[in-house]
Amino acid sequence: MSTMTISNSTSISRPAASVQTAGVLTSIAAFFKRVGNAYERSEAARKEAYLAEAVDLYDLEYRMQRLDRESAQTAAWIKGF
C-alpha cells in the first residue's frame, strides 16, 4: 500500500515553455478580440450610413425592416450550422 503526501506549497512552478505558450495564446486571443470589436464598429457604422440615406419615413422603415431581415437570416444560418 502506498501513501501520497500533499504539500502545502503556495507557489506553483511551471516550465518556461508552458508560461511562454500561455503568453502566446493570450496574445492571440487579444488579437481576435480586437478584430471582432473593429468588425462590430464597422458594421454599426455601415448600418447607420445606410439608414441615414433614407429619403423619407417610409424609406427609413423599409431599410430598418431590411436590416432586421438580414439579421434574422444570419442568426438562422448560424443556429442551423
C-alpha positions as CSV (number, residue, x, y, z in Angstrom):
1,M,0.0,0.0,0.0
2,S,1.4,3.4,-0.9
3,T,0.7,6.7,0.7
4,M,0.5,10.1,-1.0
5,T,1.9,13.2,0.6
6,I,0.3,16.5,-0.1
7,S,2.4,19.6,0.4
8,N,1.0,23.0,1.3
9,S,3.2,24.9,-1.1
10,T,1.6,28.1,-2.4
11,S,3.8,28.7,-5.3
12,I,3.3,26.6,-8.4
13,S,6.3,26.3,-10.7
14,R,5.7,25.9,-14.4
15,P,8.2,25.2,-17.0
16,A,9.3,28.2,-19.0
17,A,7.8,26.7,-22.2
18,S,4.4,26.5,-20.6
19,V,4.5,30.1,-19.5
20,Q,5.6,31.2,-22.9
21,T,2.8,29.2,-24.6
22,A,0.2,30.8,-22.3
23,G,1.6,34.3,-23.2
24,V,1.3,33.5,-26.9
25,L,-2.3,32.2,-26.5
26,T,-3.2,35.3,-24.5
27,S,-1.8,37.5,-27.3
28,I,-3.7,35.6,-30.0
29,A,-7.0,35.8,-28.0
30,A,-6.5,39.6,-27.6
31,F,-5.8,39.9,-31.3
32,F,-9.1,38.2,-32.2
33,K,-11.0,40.2,-29.7
34,R,-9.7,43.4,-31.2
35,V,-10.6,42.2,-34.7
36,G,-14.1,41.3,-33.6
37,N,-14.5,44.7,-31.9
38,A,-13.3,46.5,-35.1
39,Y,-15.8,44.5,-37.2
40,E,-18.7,45.3,-34.9
41,R,-17.8,49.0,-35.0
42,S,-17.5,49.0,-38.8
43,E,-20.8,47.0,-39.2
44,A,-22.6,49.5,-37.0
45,A,-21.2,52.4,-39.0
46,R,-22.3,50.7,-42.2
47,K,-25.8,50.3,-40.9
48,E,-26.0,53.8,-39.7
49,A,-24.9,55.2,-43.0
50,Y,-27.4,53.0,-44.8
51,L,-30.2,54.3,-42.6
52,A,-29.1,57.9,-43.0
53,E,-29.5,57.7,-46.7
54,A,-33.3,57.2,-46.3
55,V,-35.3,60.0,-48.1
56,D,-38.5,59.8,-46.1
57,L,-40.1,57.9,-43.2
58,Y,-41.4,55.1,-45.4
59,D,-37.9,54.5,-46.8
60,L,-36.4,54.6,-43.4
61,E,-38.9,52.0,-42.1
62,Y,-38.2,49.8,-45.2
63,R,-34.5,50.0,-44.6
64,M,-34.9,49.1,-40.9
65,Q,-37.0,46.1,-41.8
66,R,-34.5,45.0,-44.4
67,L,-31.7,45.1,-41.8
68,D,-33.9,43.2,-39.4
69,R,-34.5,40.5,-42.0
70,E,-30.8,40.3,-42.8
71,S,-30.1,39.8,-39.1
72,A,-32.7,37.1,-38.7
73,Q,-31.4,35.3,-41.8
74,T,-27.8,35.4,-40.4
75,A,-29.0,34.2,-37.0
76,A,-30.9,31.3,-38.6
77,W,-27.9,30.3,-40.6
78,I,-25.7,30.3,-37.6
79,K,-28.2,28.4,-35.5
80,G,-28.5,25.8,-38.2
81,F,-24.8,25.5,-38.5
